[in-house]
Amino acid sequence: MARVAFILLCHKNPAAIIQQAEQLTAAGDYIAIHFDASASAQDFREIETALAGNENVAFAKRRVKCGWGEWSLVQATLHAVEAAVAAFPRATHFYMVSGDCMPIKSAKFAHELLDANDVDYIESHDFFDSNWIKTGFREERLVYRHFFNERTQKRRFYTALELQKRFKMTRKIPDDLQIMIGSQWWCLRRQTIEAILDFAYTRRDVMRFFRTTWIPDETFFQTLVRHLVPAREIDNRTLTFLMFTDYGMPVTFYNDHYELLLGQGSLFARKISVEAEDLRTRLGALYASDRMDFVVSDEGRSLFQFLSGRGRVGRRFAPRFWENETTLGRSRELMIIACKKWHVAKRLVAAIQHHTNVPALEYLFNEDETPLPDLGGIETSLQKRGRHRRALMRLLFDHFDSDRLVICLDTSSLDLMTDFYTDRATVRLLEIECSFDDEYLAGHAMRVGLAGPQTSEATFARLLPTVRHDMIHEREAIRDAQFVNASRIKETAATDENASALAQFLSVSPDVARTLADTPHLFVD
């Protein structure tokens, strides 16, 4: 009978990982865990200690620091696979999952399905002829070498790419490989996994090629399985149910999606919210049960498409099922810097990016040119950003793979601050109080179209007091709102006073806060 070794890549939420491992092994299956080397050492010790007595749990002998789009994700998978192959000789199948995956069928159902079909389940389409890639790079992923992470080293990533394009530094794809692409959530038989490991040990040229491709977790296993396994032994699909929004981000499932998930023709689903504790408990109990009476309707994707389409033309009168949780996330922390002098806030953001690991963005709701990652189109205009503000913020949290995020808002954006403060997420506010001399006020009046090069001094004399009063009114309105978790730094305050406010706002050490408060020329116009 089939016995599954789950290959789990994870980097946070130790309690959820422990629960997941206990639930999957309770049915007699196995799990090999790779916990990201860049994650909390304390979290890893907690997982190790809790699962130490479980013989069906193994850990990758080597842990690597993983980055989205990098070879490190494939390397981490191979380390976990090697641990599973060595530790679980009775495992017949190896199933790739993440900490967000949960079973939506019983183990008995899964085992019988795998026993009845002697195939590998992996989505793999021709890289060049298929339409699997919807947006972004295509052949650039393969023919150029990628040494830097696009998310954390954006400038280096694109500089290296442009230099290769300029000097025509393309490379050749290995002659005997047909590059394939597809979902990274696969289920492979033991003989296939062993063949892949043997191939990886002997074909160093192929390994070197994939090490510098972009997003290799969507091409490495997909290509090798097609290369090593006859087509008749491959079922070109994933056994993990997942859906994507129009912006290319996975749909998250919550407590009220239990029946919907059970009706899908898959064994697992992704992404299950870490906050959906009831759903996780029910699905874990389901996997350990003997239940076999599943009615598969597979309506999830069509229902999603139908309702989202009706919403665009104003004919969705009830909330969509995937929008029942429109919060940014209870575990997330949004930190807002409110400042009228944009250059001051931008200098502070640059310092935060340099001295902390907290992602920080400039005036994304006020300035059209604010640098933002490709989020499928929602980021392309101020109008879209404002209309879909919470969706945009969720995408940014997911893009940076962080539970903390700093953004800047103009002091006039009280409606945005108020809206974010009604969310379940933790919201913090840092007001930067600046001085406004007449030269700055005149420049501001010209920037917003209240004055021009030909405006007379007499007109400025009448205009500037009103502009100053307007800025003071915005400041007072923020304070009258009495936002919780609010701090303030001042141009006229001492460094120690500003450092104390920054430490409270960012939850950083006093030394880091003082470094930020001492940012060179922070308040200089």
C-alpha positions as CSV (number, residue, x, y, z in Angstrom):
1,M,0.0,0.0,0.0
2,A,1.2,3.5,-0.7
3,R,2.9,5.4,2.0
4,V,3.7,9.1,1.4
5,A,6.8,11.0,2.5
6,F,5.9,14.7,2.5
7,I,8.6,17.2,1.6
8,L,7.9,20.3,3.6
9,L,9.6,23.7,3.0
10,C,8.8,26.2,5.7
11,H,10.2,29.3,7.4
12,K,7.7,30.5,10.1
13,N,4.8,29.6,12.4
14,P,6.3,26.7,14.4
15,A,3.1,25.9,16.1
16,A,1.3,25.4,12.7
17,I,4.3,23.3,11.4
18,I,4.2,21.0,14.5
19,Q,0.5,20.6,14.1
20,Q,0.8,19.8,10.4
21,A,3.6,17.2,11.0
22,E,1.6,15.5,13.7
23,Q,-1.6,15.4,11.7
24,L,0.1,13.9,8.6
25,T,2.2,11.3,10.4
26,A,-0.8,10.2,12.5
27,A,-2.1,8.4,9.5
28,G,1.2,6.4,9.1
29,D,2.8,8.7,6.5
30,Y,6.2,10.5,6.8
31,I,7.5,14.0,6.6
32,A,10.9,15.5,5.9
33,I,11.2,19.2,7.0
34,H,13.5,21.9,5.7
35,F,13.3,24.9,7.9
36,D,14.8,28.0,6.3
37,A,18.2,28.8,7.6
38,S,17.4,32.5,7.6
39,A,14.4,32.0,9.9
40,S,14.4,32.1,13.7
41,A,16.8,29.6,15.4
42,Q,14.5,29.6,18.4
43,D,11.5,28.6,16.1
44,F,13.6,25.7,14.6
45,R,14.6,24.4,18.1
46,E,10.9,24.5,19.1
47,I,10.0,22.4,16.1
48,E,12.9,20.0,16.6
49,T,12.0,19.5,20.3
50,A,8.3,19.0,19.8
51,L,8.8,16.4,17.1
52,A,11.9,14.7,18.5
53,G,10.0,11.6,19.5
54,N,8.2,11.1,16.2
55,E,10.0,8.4,14.2
56,N,8.1,9.4,11.1
57,V,9.7,12.9,11.0
58,A,13.1,13.7,9.6
59,F,14.9,16.9,9.1
60,A,17.1,18.0,6.2
61,K,20.7,17.6,7.2
62,R,21.7,20.9,5.6
63,R,19.6,24.0,5.8
64,V,20.0,26.8,3.3
65,K,18.7,30.4,3.2
66,C,15.9,30.5,0.7
67,G,14.9,33.3,-1.5
68,W,11.9,33.5,-3.9
69,G,12.9,32.8,-7.5
70,E,16.4,31.5,-6.5
71,W,18.0,28.1,-6.9
72,S,18.1,27.9,-3.0
73,L,14.5,26.7,-3.1
74,V,15.4,23.8,-5.3
75,Q,18.5,23.1,-3.2
76,A,16.4,23.1,0.0
77,T,13.9,20.7,-1.6
78,L,16.8,18.3,-2.7
79,H,18.2,18.4,0.9
80,A,14.7,17.4,2.3
81,V,14.3,14.8,-0.4
82,E,17.6,13.2,0.4
83,A,16.7,13.1,4.1
84,A,13.4,11.5,3.3
85,V,14.9,8.8,1.0
86,A,17.4,7.9,3.6
87,A,15.1,7.9,6.6
88,F,12.0,6.3,5.1
89,P,12.8,3.2,3.0
90,R,9.1,2.2,3.0
91,A,7.9,5.5,1.4
92,T,6.5,4.9,-2.0
93,H,5.6,8.5,-2.9
94,F,7.1,11.9,-2.2
95,Y,4.7,14.8,-2.0
96,M,5.9,18.4,-2.0
97,V,4.0,20.7,0.4
98,S,4.5,24.1,2.2
99,G,3.4,25.2,5.6
100,D,0.3,26.7,4.0
101,C,-0.9,23.3,2.6
102,M,-3.4,21.0,4.2
103,P,-5.1,17.8,3.2
104,I,-8.7,17.9,1.8
105,K,-9.1,14.2,1.6
106,S,-8.5,11.3,4.0
107,A,-5.2,9.4,4.0
108,K,-7.1,6.3,3.0
109,F,-8.5,8.0,0.0
110,A,-5.1,9.4,-1.0
111,H,-3.4,6.0,-0.6
112,E,-5.9,4.2,-2.7
113,L,-5.7,6.8,-5.4
114,L,-1.9,6.5,-5.5
115,D,-2.1,2.7,-5.5
116,A,-4.6,2.6,-8.4
117,N,-2.5,4.8,-10.7
118,D,1.2,4.0,-11.2
119,V,2.1,7.5,-12.4
120,D,3.9,10.7,-11.3
121,Y,1.7,13.7,-10.7
122,I,3.5,16.8,-11.9
123,E,2.3,19.7,-14.0
124,S,4.8,20.1,-16.9
125,H,4.3,22.1,-20.1
126,D,6.7,23.1,-22.8
127,F,8.5,26.2,-21.6
128,F,8.4,28.0,-25.0
129,D,5.2,26.7,-26.7
130,S,2.8,26.8,-23.8
131,N,1.1,29.8,-22.3
132,W,1.8,28.9,-18.7
133,I,3.8,32.1,-18.1
134,K,1.2,34.9,-18.1
135,T,3.4,37.9,-17.3
136,G,7.0,38.8,-16.9
137,F,10.2,37.2,-18.1
138,R,10.1,34.2,-20.5
139,E,13.2,33.1,-22.3
140,E,15.2,35.6,-20.2
141,R,14.8,33.1,-17.3
142,L,16.9,30.6,-19.1
143,V,19.3,32.2,-21.7
144,Y,20.7,34.7,-19.2
145,R,22.4,34.0,-15.9
146,H,20.8,35.3,-12.7
147,F,23.0,35.7,-9.7
148,F,20.9,38.1,-7.6
149,N,17.5,38.0,-6.1
150,E,15.0,40.3,-7.9
151,R,13.1,41.1,-4.7
152,T,16.0,41.8,-2.3
153,Q,18.7,43.0,-4.8
154,K,16.6,44.6,-7.5
155,R,19.2,47.0,-8.8
156,R,21.9,44.3,-9.1
157,F,19.4,41.9,-10.6
158,Y,18.4,44.2,-13.4
159,T,21.9,45.7,-13.9
160,A,23.3,42.2,-14.4
161,L,20.5,41.4,-16.8
162,E,20.9,44.6,-18.9
163,L,24.7,44.0,-19.1
164,Q,24.2,40.5,-20.5
165,K,21.6,41.8,-23.0
166,R,23.9,44.6,-24.1
167,F,26.9,42.4,-24.7
168,K,24.8,39.5,-26.0
169,M,26.0,37.2,-23.2
170,T,23.4,34.5,-23.8
171,R,24.0,30.8,-23.0
172,K,22.9,27.5,-24.5
173,I,20.3,25.3,-23.0
174,P,21.6,21.7,-22.6
175,D,21.1,19.9,-25.9
176,D,19.3,16.8,-24.6
177,L,16.8,18.7,-22.4
178,Q,13.3,19.9,-23.3
179,I,12.7,22.6,-20.8
180,M,9.3,22.2,-19.1
181,I,7.4,24.5,-16.7
182,G,4.6,24.0,-14.2
183,S,3.5,24.1,-10.6
184,Q,6.1,23.2,-8.0
185,W,3.5,21.2,-6.0
186,W,4.2,17.6,-7.2
187,C,3.8,14.0,-6.1
188,L,6.4,11.7,-7.4
189,R,7.0,7.9,-7.1
190,R,10.1,6.6,-5.3
191,Q,11.8,5.4,-8.4
192,T,11.4,8.8,-10.0
193,I,12.9,10.6,-7.0
194,E,15.8,8.2,-7.0
195,A,16.4,8.7,-10.7
196,I,16.3,12.5,-10.2
197,L,18.9,12.3,-7.4
198,D,21.2,10.1,-9.5
199,F,20.8,12.5,-12.4
200,A,21.7,15.4,-10.1
201,Y,24.9,13.6,-9.0
202,T,26.1,12.8,-12.5
203,R,24.9,15.7,-14.7
204,R,26.9,18.6,-13.2
205,D,26.4,20.6,-16.4
206,V,22.6,20.5,-16.0
207,M,22.9,21.5,-12.3
208,R,25.1,24.4,-13.2
209,F,22.6,25.5,-15.8
210,F,19.6,25.5,-13.4
211,R,21.6,27.1,-10.5
212,T,21.5,30.4,-12.4
213,T,18.1,30.2,-14.0
214,W,15.3,32.5,-12.7
215,I,12.5,30.7,-10.7
216,P,14.0,27.2,-11.2
217,D,11.4,25.6,-8.8
218,E,9.0,25.9,-11.7
219,T,11.3,24.2,-14.2
220,F,13.9,21.9,-12.5
221,F,11.7,18.9,-11.4
222,Q,9.3,19.5,-14.3
223,T,12.1,19.2,-16.8
224,L,13.8,16.2,-15.2
225,V,10.7,14.2,-14.8
226,R,9.8,14.5,-18.5
227,H,13.4,13.7,-19.3
228,L,13.6,10.6,-17.1
229,V,10.1,9.1,-17.1
230,P,8.0,7.9,-20.1
231,A,5.1,10.2,-20.9
232,R,2.6,7.4,-20.3
233,E,3.7,7.3,-16.6
234,I,3.1,11.1,-16.1
235,D,-0.3,12.6,-15.1
236,N,0.2,16.2,-16.1
237,R,-1.5,17.9,-13.2
238,T,-0.9,18.8,-9.6
239,L,-2.8,17.0,-6.8
240,T,-2.8,20.3,-4.8
241,F,-5.7,22.6,-5.3
242,L,-4.8,26.3,-5.6
243,M,-6.4,29.3,-7.2
244,F,-4.9,32.6,-8.3
245,T,-6.4,36.1,-8.4
246,D,-6.2,38.3,-11.5
247,Y,-3.1,39.9,-9.9
248,G,-1.2,36.6,-9.9
249,M,-1.4,35.9,-6.2
250,P,-2.8,32.7,-4.6
251,V,-6.3,32.8,-3.1
252,T,-6.2,32.2,0.7
253,F,-8.8,29.9,2.3
254,Y,-10.5,30.4,5.7
255,N,-12.7,28.6,8.2
256,D,-15.8,28.8,6.1
257,H,-14.3,27.1,3.0
258,Y,-14.3,23.5,4.5
259,E,-17.1,22.1,2.3
260,L,-15.8,23.9,-0.8
261,L,-12.4,22.4,-0.4
262,L,-13.6,18.9,0.1
263,G,-15.5,19.1,-3.2
264,Q,-12.3,19.7,-5.3
265,G,-10.7,16.8,-7.1
266,S,-7.4,17.1,-5.3
267,L,-5.7,15.7,-2.2
268,F,-4.3,18.9,-0.7
269,A,-5.1,22.6,-0.9
270,R,-3.0,25.7,-0.7
271,K,-3.1,28.4,0.9
272,I,-4.8,27.7,4.2
273,S,-4.6,30.8,6.4
274,V,-2.6,30.3,9.6
275,E,-5.5,32.2,11.3
276,A,-8.0,29.5,10.1
277,E,-7.4,27.4,13.2
278,D,-10.7,25.6,13.0
279,L,-10.2,24.7,9.3
280,R,-6.7,23.4,10.0
281,T,-8.0,21.2,12.9
282,R,-10.9,19.8,10.9
283,L,-8.7,19.0,7.8
284,G,-6.1,17.4,10.0
285,A,-8.7,15.2,11.6
286,L,-10.1,14.4,8.2
287,Y,-6.8,13.1,7.0
288,A,-6.5,10.6,9.9
289,S,-10.1,9.4,9.3
290,D,-11.3,6.5,7.1
291,R,-13.8,8.7,5.2
292,M,-14.2,7.8,1.5
293,D,-17.6,9.4,0.6
294,F,-16.2,12.5,-1.2
295,V,-18.5,14.1,-3.8
296,V,-16.2,15.9,-6.2
297,S,-17.8,18.8,-8.0
298,D,-14.6,20.8,-8.9
299,E,-16.5,24.0,-9.0
300,G,-14.0,26.1,-7.1
301,R,-12.2,27.8,-10.0
302,S,-15.4,28.3,-12.1
303,L,-17.2,29.8,-9.1
304,F,-14.2,32.1,-8.5
305,Q,-14.2,33.3,-12.1
306,F,-18.0,33.8,-12.2
307,L,-18.2,35.8,-9.0
308,S,-15.2,38.0,-9.7
309,G,-16.5,38.7,-13.2
310,R,-19.9,39.8,-11.7
311,G,-18.1,42.0,-9.2
312,R,-16.4,44.0,-11.9
313,V,-19.7,45.1,-13.4
314,G,-21.4,45.8,-10.1
315,R,-23.7,42.8,-10.0
316,R,-22.1,41.0,-7.1
317,F,-24.6,41.8,-4.3
318,A,-23.1,39.6,-1.7
319,P,-19.5,39.4,-0.6
320,R,-17.5,36.8,-2.6
321,F,-16.6,33.7,-0.6
322,W,-12.8,34.5,-0.8
323,E,-13.4,38.0,0.4
324,N,-15.0,37.0,3.7
325,E,-11.6,37.9,5.2
326,T,-10.6,41.2,3.8
327,T,-8.3,42.0,6.6
328,L,-4.6,42.5,6.0
329,G,-4.1,39.7,8.5
330,R,-4.3,39.6,12.3
331,S,-0.6,38.7,12.6
332,R,0.6,41.5,10.4
333,E,1.9,44.9,11.3
334,L,1.5,48.0,9.1
335,M,3.6,51.0,10.1
336,I,2.6,54.4,8.6
337,I,4.9,57.3,8.3
338,A,2.9,60.5,8.0
339,C,4.9,63.5,6.7
340,K,4.1,66.6,4.6
341,K,7.7,66.9,3.5
342,W,8.1,63.9,1.3
343,H,11.9,64.2,1.0
344,V,12.2,63.9,4.8
345,A,10.1,60.7,4.9
346,K,12.0,59.2,1.9
347,R,15.3,59.8,3.7
348,L,14.0,58.0,6.7
349,V,12.7,55.1,4.6
350,A,16.1,54.7,2.9
351,A,17.7,54.5,6.4
352,I,15.1,52.0,7.6
353,Q,15.8,49.8,4.5
354,H,19.6,50.1,5.2
355,H,19.6,49.5,8.9
356,T,16.7,47.0,9.4
357,N,15.1,44.1,7.6
358,V,11.7,45.7,7.5
359,P,10.4,46.4,3.9
360,A,9.7,50.1,3.5
361,L,8.0,51.9,0.7
362,E,7.6,55.6,-0.2
363,Y,4.4,57.4,-1.0
364,L,2.6,54.6,-2.9
365,F,-0.9,56.2,-2.5
366,N,0.3,59.8,-3.2
367,E,3.0,59.5,-5.8
368,D,2.4,57.7,-9.1
369,E,6.2,57.1,-9.7
370,T,6.8,55.3,-6.4
371,P,8.8,52.1,-7.2
372,L,6.7,49.0,-6.7
373,P,7.1,45.4,-7.6
374,D,5.0,43.9,-10.5
375,L,1.7,42.8,-8.8
376,G,-0.2,42.0,-11.9
377,G,-1.5,45.4,-12.7
378,I,-3.1,46.6,-9.4
379,E,0.0,48.8,-8.8
380,T,-0.1,50.6,-12.2
381,S,-2.0,53.7,-11.2
382,L,-2.9,55.7,-8.1
383,Q,-6.6,55.2,-8.8
384,K,-6.2,51.4,-8.7
385,R,-4.0,51.5,-5.6
386,G,-6.5,53.6,-3.7
387,R,-9.6,51.6,-4.9
388,H,-8.0,48.3,-4.0
389,R,-6.0,49.5,-1.1
390,R,-6.3,46.5,1.2
391,A,-5.8,44.0,-1.7
392,L,-2.7,46.0,-2.6
393,M,-1.3,45.8,0.9
394,R,-2.0,42.1,1.1
395,L,-0.1,41.6,-2.1
396,L,2.8,43.6,-0.8
397,F,3.0,41.7,2.4
398,D,3.0,38.4,0.4
399,H,5.6,39.8,-2.1
400,F,8.0,40.7,0.6
401,D,7.2,37.5,2.5
402,S,7.1,39.7,5.7
403,D,4.6,40.3,8.4
404,R,5.8,43.9,8.9
405,L,5.7,46.7,6.4
406,V,6.4,50.5,6.4
407,I,4.7,52.9,4.1
408,C,4.6,56.7,3.7
409,L,1.4,58.8,3.5
410,D,0.9,62.5,3.1
411,T,-0.6,64.1,6.1
412,S,-3.7,64.9,3.9
413,S,-4.4,61.1,3.6
414,L,-6.4,60.9,6.8
415,D,-9.1,58.7,5.2
416,L,-6.4,56.1,4.3
417,M,-5.0,56.1,7.9
418,T,-8.5,55.8,9.3
419,D,-9.3,52.9,7.0
420,F,-6.1,51.0,7.8
421,Y,-6.7,51.5,11.5
422,T,-10.1,49.7,11.3
423,D,-8.3,46.6,10.1
424,R,-7.5,43.6,12.3
425,A,-3.8,44.0,11.6
426,T,-1.7,46.0,14.1
427,V,-1.3,49.5,12.8
428,R,1.3,52.0,14.0
429,L,1.7,55.7,13.1
430,L,4.8,57.9,13.1
431,E,4.1,61.6,12.5
432,I,7.1,63.6,11.4
433,E,6.6,67.2,12.5
434,C,8.5,69.6,10.2
435,S,8.9,73.3,10.1
436,F,7.6,75.2,7.1
437,D,9.3,78.4,6.1
438,D,8.0,80.7,3.4
439,E,10.4,79.3,0.8
440,Y,9.1,75.7,1.3
441,L,5.5,76.9,1.3
442,A,6.0,78.8,-2.0
443,G,7.5,75.8,-3.6
444,H,4.7,73.6,-2.4
445,A,2.1,76.0,-3.8
446,M,3.8,75.8,-7.2
447,R,4.1,72.0,-7.1
448,V,0.3,71.6,-6.5
449,G,-0.6,74.2,-9.0
450,L,-1.7,77.0,-6.7
451,A,1.0,79.3,-8.0
452,G,3.3,79.6,-11.0
453,P,6.6,81.3,-12.1
454,Q,4.7,84.6,-12.8
455,T,2.8,84.7,-9.5
456,S,3.4,88.1,-7.8
457,E,4.9,88.6,-4.3
458,A,1.6,90.2,-3.2
459,T,-0.3,87.1,-4.2
460,F,2.2,84.9,-2.4
461,A,1.8,87.1,0.7
462,R,-1.9,86.4,0.7
463,L,-1.6,82.7,-0.3
464,L,1.1,81.4,2.0
465,P,-0.7,81.9,5.4
466,T,-3.6,79.9,4.0
467,V,-1.3,77.1,2.8
468,R,0.5,77.0,6.2
469,H,-2.8,76.9,8.0
470,D,-4.0,74.1,5.8
471,M,-0.9,72.0,6.7
472,I,-1.4,72.7,10.4
473,H,-5.0,71.7,10.1
474,E,-4.0,68.3,8.5
475,R,-1.6,67.8,11.4
476,E,-4.3,68.6,14.0
477,A,-6.8,66.3,12.3
478,I,-4.4,63.4,12.7
479,R,-3.9,64.1,16.3
480,D,-7.7,64.6,16.9
481,A,-8.2,61.1,15.5
482,Q,-6.4,59.8,18.6
483,F,-4.9,56.8,16.8
484,V,-3.4,54.2,19.1
485,N,0.2,53.2,18.7
486,A,1.1,56.7,17.5
487,S,4.5,58.3,17.9
488,R,6.0,61.6,16.7
489,I,9.5,62.8,15.8
490,K,10.2,66.5,15.4
491,E,12.6,68.6,13.5
492,T,13.2,70.7,16.6
493,A,13.5,67.7,19.0
494,A,16.8,66.3,20.4
495,T,18.2,63.1,18.9
496,D,17.4,61.1,22.1
497,E,13.7,62.1,22.0
498,N,13.4,61.2,18.3
499,A,15.3,57.9,18.9
500,S,12.8,56.9,21.6
501,A,9.9,57.5,19.3
502,L,11.5,55.6,16.5
503,A,12.3,52.6,18.8
504,Q,8.6,52.5,19.8
505,F,7.4,52.8,16.2
506,L,9.7,50.2,14.6
507,S,10.2,47.9,17.7
508,V,14.0,48.2,17.2
509,S,16.9,48.4,19.6
510,P,17.9,51.8,21.1
511,D,21.1,51.7,19.1
512,V,19.3,51.2,15.8
513,A,16.8,53.8,16.6
514,R,19.5,56.3,17.5
515,T,21.2,55.5,14.1
516,L,18.0,56.3,12.3
517,A,17.4,59.5,14.3
518,D,20.9,60.5,13.3
519,T,20.3,60.0,9.6
520,P,22.4,62.6,7.8
521,H,20.6,65.7,6.6
522,L,17.2,64.1,7.6
523,F,15.4,67.4,7.9
524,V,17.4,69.5,5.4
525,D,15.4,71.0,2.6
